[in-house]
Amino acid sequence: MCRLAAYLGDPIPLRRFLLDFPHSLYQQSWDPKELAEARLNADGYGVAWRQQNGGMGAYTQPMAIWNDVNLPALADALVSDVWLGNVRSATPGQPVHAINTQPFAVERLAMTHNGYLSGLASGGRGRMLARLSDTVQSALHGTTDSEYLFALLRQALLDGASSPAVALEATLRAAAECTGGEPALLNICLTDGECLVFSRHAIERPCPSLYMNLSHPRMNGGLLLASERLDDDAGWQTVPPHTITTLRRPNQVEVLELSA
């Protein structure tokens, strides 16, 4: 389990996204309120953002976020119009290492995942690999279920998925098929810099918490997503379970329902 957050809007410094809210992602690393299957998120953290060339970059650390002495300087120096963030609670058996730390970013796409996939060790990993082209396999560096979900997502896009939401739906379906429908928590958020696309979904388990805010007064009309409400603003809405949602500015919302 992890906690995630995302932002799309006018350019803002990393500090405002990651640190300044009363219940920021930073705060959620040691004081989560709705974390069902862990207590802390101390196994690393990372952020992804849109770079000047239009591609997505990522900064990840395998240490607890509060131990990174570089963060205060980065938080003031980095500015972007899109952010993804993750504080990690590692699934048992998946090593704490920089290559296993989210978000993941390749070219113009970035993704982060809150949850886990069961069934990888009993053949699921091999079945997932078999669905990946050499191009996508060559970009795999770590061992986490989350990175394999990102690989399935990239494969769906390469195979011609008509939108990021369609690609995410195909990814969830493929993951369930490869792991035999074993228990899974599948809150996933991705961005291509133009939209936020996210699932709130689970298999044989309750869906993890997830909230969106389409008009937060501190964000000048920007779009926010978070595993837990970042503050007590009245604009936070619960994301419906078993859905894929696409957010675009200004306040464009598309919802795709999934089978429970």
C-alpha positions as CSV (number, residue, x, y, z in Angstrom):
1,M,0.0,0.0,0.0
2,C,1.0,3.6,-0.7
3,R,-0.4,7.1,-0.8
4,L,-0.5,9.0,-4.0
5,A,-1.4,12.5,-5.2
6,A,-1.6,14.3,-8.6
7,Y,-2.1,17.8,-9.9
8,L,-2.8,19.3,-13.3
9,G,-3.2,23.1,-13.8
10,D,-1.1,26.3,-13.9
11,P,2.6,25.8,-13.1
12,I,3.2,25.6,-9.3
13,P,6.3,24.8,-7.3
14,L,6.7,21.3,-5.9
15,R,6.5,22.6,-2.4
16,R,2.9,23.7,-2.9
17,F,1.9,20.3,-4.2
18,L,3.9,18.0,-1.9
19,L,4.5,19.9,1.4
20,D,2.2,22.8,2.1
21,F,-1.2,21.3,2.6
22,P,-2.2,20.5,6.2
23,H,-2.6,16.8,5.3
24,S,0.0,16.8,2.5
25,L,1.5,13.7,0.9
26,Y,4.5,14.5,3.1
27,Q,2.3,14.3,6.2
28,Q,0.6,11.2,5.0
29,S,4.0,9.4,4.9
30,W,3.9,9.0,8.8
31,D,0.3,10.1,9.6
32,P,-2.1,8.4,7.1
33,K,-5.7,8.4,8.2
34,E,-7.2,5.9,5.7
35,L,-4.4,3.4,5.1
36,A,-6.1,0.0,5.4
37,E,-3.3,-2.5,5.1
38,A,-0.2,-0.6,6.5
39,R,0.7,2.0,9.1
40,L,3.5,4.0,7.6
41,N,4.7,5.0,4.1
42,A,8.4,5.0,4.9
43,D,9.8,2.8,2.1
44,G,10.7,5.6,-0.3
45,Y,9.0,8.4,-2.2
46,G,9.0,10.1,-5.6
47,V,7.6,12.8,-7.8
48,A,7.1,13.1,-11.6
49,W,6.6,16.3,-13.5
50,R,6.6,17.6,-17.1
51,Q,10.0,18.8,-18.2
52,Q,10.7,21.7,-20.5
53,N,11.0,19.4,-23.5
54,G,7.5,18.0,-22.9
55,G,8.7,14.7,-21.6
56,M,8.0,13.4,-18.1
57,G,10.8,13.3,-15.6
58,A,10.9,11.6,-12.2
59,Y,12.9,11.9,-9.0
60,T,12.8,8.9,-6.6
61,Q,14.4,8.0,-3.4
62,P,14.3,4.7,-1.5
63,M,14.5,6.5,1.9
64,A,11.6,7.9,3.9
65,I,10.6,11.3,2.6
66,W,11.4,13.0,5.9
67,N,15.0,11.8,5.6
68,D,15.8,13.4,2.2
69,V,17.9,16.4,2.9
70,N,17.7,17.5,-0.8
71,L,13.9,17.8,-0.7
72,P,13.6,21.4,0.7
73,A,15.8,22.8,-2.1
74,L,14.1,20.8,-4.8
75,A,10.7,21.8,-3.5
76,D,11.4,25.4,-4.2
77,A,13.4,24.9,-7.4
78,L,11.1,22.6,-9.3
79,V,8.1,24.1,-11.0
80,S,5.6,22.3,-13.3
81,D,2.0,22.3,-14.5
82,V,1.6,18.6,-13.8
83,W,2.7,16.6,-10.8
84,L,2.5,13.0,-9.6
85,G,3.6,12.0,-6.2
86,N,3.9,8.7,-4.2
87,V,5.0,7.8,-0.7
88,R,5.6,4.0,-0.5
89,S,4.8,1.2,1.8
90,A,6.5,-1.7,0.2
91,T,4.6,-4.9,-0.5
92,P,6.3,-7.8,1.4
93,G,8.8,-9.5,-1.0
94,Q,9.3,-6.4,-3.2
95,P,12.7,-4.8,-2.3
96,V,13.1,-1.2,-1.1
97,H,15.3,0.2,-3.9
98,A,15.4,3.3,-6.1
99,I,14.4,1.3,-9.2
100,N,11.3,0.0,-7.3
101,T,10.2,3.5,-6.2
102,Q,7.4,5.3,-7.9
103,P,6.3,7.2,-10.0
104,F,7.5,5.7,-13.2
105,A,8.1,7.9,-16.3
106,V,8.9,7.0,-19.9
107,E,8.9,9.7,-22.6
108,R,5.6,11.7,-22.2
109,L,3.9,9.3,-19.8
110,A,4.1,8.9,-16.0
111,M,2.2,6.6,-13.7
112,T,1.8,5.8,-10.0
113,H,0.0,3.0,-8.2
114,N,-1.5,2.6,-4.8
115,G,-2.1,-1.1,-4.0
116,Y,-0.8,-4.5,-4.9
117,L,-1.2,-7.5,-7.2
118,S,-1.3,-11.0,-5.8
119,G,-0.3,-14.0,-7.9
120,L,2.9,-12.7,-9.4
121,A,5.0,-15.4,-7.8
122,S,2.7,-18.2,-9.0
123,G,3.0,-17.5,-12.7
124,G,1.5,-14.0,-13.0
125,R,4.8,-12.3,-13.6
126,G,5.6,-14.6,-16.5
127,R,2.2,-14.2,-18.1
128,M,2.5,-10.5,-17.9
129,L,6.0,-10.5,-19.5
130,A,4.6,-12.7,-22.3
131,R,2.2,-9.9,-23.2
132,L,5.0,-7.3,-23.6
133,S,6.9,-6.4,-26.7
134,D,10.7,-6.2,-26.7
135,T,10.5,-2.4,-26.6
136,V,8.4,-2.4,-23.5
137,Q,10.3,-5.2,-21.8
138,S,13.6,-3.3,-22.4
139,A,12.4,-0.4,-20.2
140,L,11.7,-2.6,-17.2
141,H,14.3,-2.0,-14.4
142,G,12.7,-3.1,-11.2
143,T,10.6,-6.0,-9.8
144,T,7.4,-4.4,-8.5
145,D,3.9,-5.2,-9.5
146,S,3.5,-1.4,-10.0
147,E,6.1,-1.3,-12.7
148,Y,4.6,-4.3,-14.5
149,L,1.3,-2.5,-14.5
150,F,3.0,0.5,-16.1
151,A,4.5,-1.8,-18.7
152,L,1.1,-3.3,-19.5
153,L,-0.3,0.3,-19.8
154,R,2.5,1.3,-22.2
155,Q,1.9,-1.9,-24.2
156,A,-1.8,-1.1,-24.5
157,L,-1.0,2.4,-25.9
158,L,1.5,0.9,-28.3
159,D,-1.1,-1.6,-29.4
160,G,-3.4,1.3,-30.4
161,A,-5.6,2.0,-27.4
162,S,-7.7,5.0,-28.5
163,S,-7.2,7.0,-25.2
164,P,-5.3,6.7,-21.9
165,A,-8.6,5.6,-20.2
166,V,-9.1,2.8,-22.7
167,A,-5.4,1.8,-22.2
168,L,-5.9,1.8,-18.4
169,E,-9.1,-0.4,-18.7
170,A,-7.1,-2.8,-20.8
171,T,-4.3,-2.8,-18.3
172,L,-6.7,-3.7,-15.4
173,R,-8.2,-6.5,-17.4
174,A,-4.9,-7.9,-18.4
175,A,-3.5,-7.8,-14.9
176,A,-6.6,-9.7,-13.6
177,E,-6.2,-12.3,-16.3
178,C,-2.5,-12.8,-15.7
179,T,-2.9,-13.2,-11.9
180,G,-6.0,-15.4,-12.1
181,G,-8.3,-12.8,-10.4
182,E,-6.5,-13.1,-7.1
183,P,-6.9,-10.2,-4.6
184,A,-5.6,-6.8,-5.9
185,L,-5.8,-3.2,-5.0
186,L,-5.7,-1.1,-8.2
187,N,-5.8,2.7,-7.6
188,I,-3.7,3.8,-10.5
189,C,-3.1,7.4,-11.8
190,L,-1.4,8.3,-15.1
191,T,-0.8,11.4,-17.0
192,D,0.4,12.4,-20.5
193,G,0.6,16.0,-19.4
194,E,-2.7,16.8,-20.9
195,C,-5.1,14.9,-18.6
196,L,-5.2,12.9,-15.4
197,V,-6.6,9.4,-15.7
198,F,-7.1,7.3,-12.7
199,S,-8.8,4.1,-11.5
200,R,-10.3,3.4,-8.1
201,H,-10.6,-0.4,-8.3
202,A,-10.0,-3.6,-6.4
203,I,-10.4,-7.4,-6.8
204,E,-11.8,-9.3,-3.8
205,R,-11.0,-6.4,-1.5
206,P,-12.5,-3.0,-0.7
207,C,-11.3,-0.2,-3.0
208,P,-8.6,2.0,-1.4
209,S,-9.6,5.6,-0.6
210,L,-9.4,8.2,-3.4
211,Y,-10.6,11.8,-3.7
212,M,-10.6,14.5,-6.3
213,N,-11.0,18.3,-6.2
214,L,-11.9,20.2,-9.3
215,S,-11.7,23.8,-8.0
216,H,-9.5,24.1,-4.9
217,P,-9.1,27.8,-4.0
218,R,-5.4,27.4,-3.5
219,M,-4.9,25.9,-7.0
220,N,-6.3,28.6,-9.4
221,G,-8.6,26.2,-11.1
222,G,-6.1,23.3,-11.1
223,L,-7.2,19.7,-10.7
224,L,-6.2,17.6,-7.7
225,L,-6.3,13.9,-6.8
226,A,-5.2,12.3,-3.6
227,S,-5.5,9.1,-1.6
228,E,-6.6,11.2,1.3
229,R,-8.1,14.7,1.4
230,L,-5.2,17.2,1.6
231,D,-7.2,19.6,3.8
232,D,-10.8,20.3,4.8
233,D,-11.8,22.2,1.7
234,A,-15.5,21.5,0.8
235,G,-14.6,20.7,-2.8
236,W,-13.2,17.3,-2.2
237,Q,-15.3,14.5,-3.7
238,T,-15.0,10.8,-3.2
239,V,-14.0,9.0,-6.4
240,P,-16.7,6.3,-7.1
241,P,-15.4,2.7,-6.6
242,H,-14.8,0.5,-9.7
243,T,-14.4,3.4,-12.1
244,I,-11.8,5.0,-14.4
245,T,-12.0,8.8,-14.4
246,T,-10.4,11.2,-16.9
247,L,-9.9,14.9,-15.8
248,R,-9.1,17.7,-18.2
249,R,-9.0,21.4,-17.7
250,P,-11.3,23.2,-17.2
251,N,-13.4,20.8,-15.1
252,Q,-14.0,18.2,-17.8
253,V,-14.8,14.9,-16.2
254,E,-15.4,11.5,-18.0
255,V,-16.2,8.4,-16.0
256,L,-16.0,4.8,-17.2
257,E,-17.6,2.2,-15.0
258,L,-15.8,-1.1,-14.4
259,S,-17.1,-4.5,-13.3
260,A,-16.8,-4.9,-9.5
